[in-house]
Amino acid sequence: MSDASRLKATVYIGGLDSAVTTHTLHAAFVPFGEIVDVSLPKPDLPSSTDPHRGFGYVEFEQAADAKEAIDNMDQSELYGRVIKVAAAKPQREQSEGLGSKTAVWEQEGWLAKHAVSEEDRLAAEKARESEAAAPEDPMQGLEGLDVAGPKPV
């Protein structure tokens, strides 16, 4: 199964109580289809007493089963807490986006999204030059400001 089809068949479950286990998630989501994998990411800090980070993932055999689970389980209650169930998103790389050690404008994805063509850059430069060439009258737009009250129509 390709990574794209695996991602479409995976759901994110957020807002989980600390008592929830992989067995609990499996039992809660098995009515929607064949489950391939259930995971509950561990806390980043090894000294944490929580068994997981409050969210998990359930990977189904079929993408249609994942959609069915989202439609039926989103905003439902599990262990007294309302859970959020949505399609899983791909994991971001550490070198991309906020929190990375590389400036955003030095990242390839940012440049591809925000790149300006040479033609657009030249047009913007020409517009700035024409604005700078025409001296602006500092008194322009101040007509009638010496009169108090609303402007006459």
C-alpha positions in Angstrom: 0.0 0.0 0.0 1.4 3.4 -1.0 2.0 6.1 1.6 -0.8 8.3 0.1 -3.4 5.5 0.3 -2.2 4.6 3.8 -2.7 8.2 4.8 -6.2 8.3 3.4 -7.1 5.2 5.4 -5.7 6.7 8.7 -7.7 8.8 11.1 -6.5 11.1 13.9 -8.2 10.9 17.3 -7.7 13.8 19.6 -8.8 14.7 23.1 -8.2 11.3 24.5 -8.3 10.5 28.3 -5.1 9.2 29.8 -6.9 5.9 30.6 -7.4 5.1 26.8 -5.2 2.3 25.5 -4.6 0.9 22.0 -7.0 -1.9 22.9 -9.7 0.6 23.8 -9.2 2.5 20.5 -9.2 -0.8 18.6 -12.5 -1.8 20.2 -14.1 1.6 19.6 -13.2 1.8 15.9 -13.4 -1.9 14.8 -17.1 -1.6 13.9 -16.2 0.6 10.9 -13.8 -1.8 9.2 -10.7 -3.9 9.3 -8.0 -2.1 11.4 -4.3 -2.4 10.3 -2.7 -0.4 13.1 -3.5 1.6 16.2 -0.9 3.9 17.8 -0.8 6.3 20.7 2.3 8.5 20.6 4.3 8.6 23.8 5.1 11.9 25.6 8.3 13.7 24.5 9.6 13.9 28.1 10.6 10.6 29.5 9.7 11.9 33.0 6.1 12.4 32.1 3.6 10.3 34.0 1.1 10.3 31.1 1.0 7.0 29.1 0.4 9.0 25.8 0.1 12.5 24.5 -3.7 12.7 24.4 -4.1 11.7 20.7 -3.8 8.6 18.6 -4.1 7.2 15.1 -6.1 4.3 13.7 -5.2 2.9 10.3 -7.9 1.1 8.4 -7.6 -1.4 5.6 -9.8 0.7 3.3 -10.0 4.5 3.0 -13.9 4.3 2.9 -13.8 2.7 6.4 -11.7 5.7 7.7 -14.3 8.1 6.2 -17.1 6.2 7.9 -15.3 6.3 11.3 -14.8 10.1 10.9 -18.5 10.6 10.1 -19.7 8.5 13.0 -17.1 9.1 15.8 -16.2 12.8 15.5 -17.5 14.7 18.5 -18.5 11.5 20.2 -17.7 10.6 23.8 -15.0 8.2 25.0 -14.2 7.8 28.7 -16.2 10.9 29.5 -14.4 13.2 27.0 -15.5 14.5 23.7 -13.1 13.3 21.0 -12.1 14.8 17.7 -11.8 12.4 14.8 -10.4 13.6 11.5 -8.4 12.5 8.6 -4.7 12.2 9.5 -2.3 14.7 7.9 1.2 13.9 6.8 3.9 14.5 9.3 5.9 17.6 8.7 9.6 17.5 8.4 11.7 19.0 11.2 13.4 21.3 8.7 10.2 22.9 7.4 7.7 25.4 8.8 7.7 27.2 12.2 10.0 25.8 14.8 12.7 24.7 12.3 16.3 25.9 12.6 16.2 27.2 9.0 14.7 30.6 8.0 11.4 30.1 6.2 12.6 31.9 3.1 15.5 29.5 2.8 13.2 26.5 2.7 12.3 25.1 -0.7 8.6 24.8 -0.1 8.4 28.4 0.9 10.3 29.6 -2.1 8.1 27.6 -4.5 4.9 29.0 -2.9 6.1 32.6 -2.6 8.4 33.0 -5.6 7.9 36.1 -7.7 8.5 36.0 -11.4 11.1 38.4 -12.9 8.4 40.1 -14.9 6.4 40.9 -11.8 9.4 42.1 -9.9 10.4 44.5 -12.8 6.8 45.8 -12.9 6.7 46.5 -9.2 10.1 48.2 -9.4 8.9 50.4 -12.3 5.8 51.4 -10.3 7.9 52.4 -7.3 10.2 54.5 -9.5 7.3 56.4 -11.1 5.9 57.1 -7.6 9.2 58.4 -6.4 9.7 60.6 -9.5 6.6 62.6 -9.1 7.0 64.9 -6.1 3.9 64.7 -3.9 2.3 68.0 -2.7 2.3 67.8 1.1 -0.9 70.0 1.2 -2.8 67.7 -1.2 -6.0 66.3 0.4 -6.1 68.9 3.2 -8.7 71.1 1.5 -11.6 71.9 3.8 -10.0 70.6 7.0 -10.1 74.1 8.6 -13.9 73.8 8.8 -15.3 72.2 11.9 -18.2 69.7 11.7 -19.4 67.3 9.1 -18.4 67.8 5.5 -21.1 69.3 3.3 -22.6 66.9 0.8 
